[in-house]
């Protein structure tokens, strides 16, 4: 578990904070004892002696508390940074399929869950301090009156039992609240991604606001009110029991136990001091409950499992299982998206073989499974049935090495500002500028230390920048999902008649989803899909005959 690893890693600092907390607790008890002696016995001898002794214990209390808080502040900063680093790394290493429909979970976890989990580590030394302080106070009160201490513990035990019962009830509410907040984060993402559409369509904006976002915020608000009201009532109940018990102690001390006034006064002073750590222990339950809900949420998202051990291995150290491959073969491959009707495969069964160096066009109507087949081919989606082979080896034997054969442009591609080669090094500005000229973008974009000066371009131009990234990686297989659809007539023709043949001449395998039937003869084969299945795979000559 993430939190457990942090605690083990920083156990020395935590132990130091706990020891300082113990010293602070001892100083507090010594100060309490000094105050009680002064209050019950009065001053004897020089007036400066009890004053100096009180100042000494106050100085010890201040010093130990201050050092403890400094250590905890340092721990807090380290924990937040480590949690963000760990969660970011886990999101990067997580399989695409797990995160494809839950992108909003990234932001929610990095923002809300980190803020909720961090106090769990910081509260541990403070809990230890307050528990020790409570035990020391109780031990001191035992020397004053066992009967009154028993009465006090009876009331505190009742309060603790009620608090534990309430926290068990609140667990489900906190889990619901975390899920409701995730839905709110999802709608916040809609604001950024759908702003253009909502700006042009006021009715759409109203519908989004009135029927989606505001109800989601309202539901989260209601759950937050109920959850935190319950936790707050728990604190109020505990506080009322604490002060009520002090009142009853005074009453019973006189009415039932016929105790002396100085004994009751000494006990009441000690009980008031005891109220501090007891109140903290109860209030810490709120932080623990909220943090535990965030930990459970991370488990549901799938972030509490170990990251792929190969994720951070340097590229040069990885196996090269598939360096000299000849064919990719899909055998009985099927895939169904979650929630598809009657678990009917979205794609498959598909039997297909692609030879190294081939140029393949995938065609078909909307919803025929073209993009899903491409995701399966790149292994970003894992088949629910069937197997993908590179030559005669299942790609699962070395998935990372298999994925390193591919570079390309997805339909929903993302542009990074830095241009990197396959090893992760920044491309030289001279090489980037050369590629910008090839892609007719040298007038719009410049390069500085491997970073592109501008990404806010038209969709077609942005796709050219995405292709530039592919050229920089220079891998075995180039794939394109409707890349030419947003290009002007001139550059579309340039893509099919110049760029794709150049890739083939360079020994690259090209897999392109396309609707441009006037260029089908440029492919070695055209793979047609209908309802997720291959319906024909005509030869290049057959396509040429059809297009002539």
Secondary structure, DSSP 8 states (H G I E B T S, - for coil): -HHHHHHHHTHHHHHHHHHHHHHHHHHHHHHHHHHHHHHHH---S-HHHHHHHHHHHHHHHHHHHHHHHHHHHHHHHHHHHHHHHHHHHHHHHS-HHHHTT-THHHHHIIIIIHHHHHHHHHHHHHHHHHHHHHHHHHHHHHHH-HHHHHHHHHHHHHHHHHHHHHHHHHHHHHHHHHHHHHHHHHHHHHHHHTHHHHHH-HHHHHHIIIIIIHHHHHHHHHHHHHHHHHHHHHHHHHHHHHHHHHHHHHHHHHHTS---HHHHHHHHHHHHHHHHHHHHHHHHHHHHHHHHHHHHHHHHHT-SS---TTTTS-GGGS--TTTT--EEEEEEEEE--TT-GGG--SEEEEEEEEETT-EEEEEE-TTSSHHHHHHHHTTSS--SEEEEEETTEEGGGGHHHHHTTEEEE-TT----SB-B-TTS-B--HHHHHHHHHHTT-TTT--EETTEES-----HHHHHHHHHHHHHHH--SEEEEESGGGGS-HHHHHHIIIIIHHHHHHTT-EEEEE---GGGGGGSSEEEEEETTEEEEEEEHHHHHHHH-
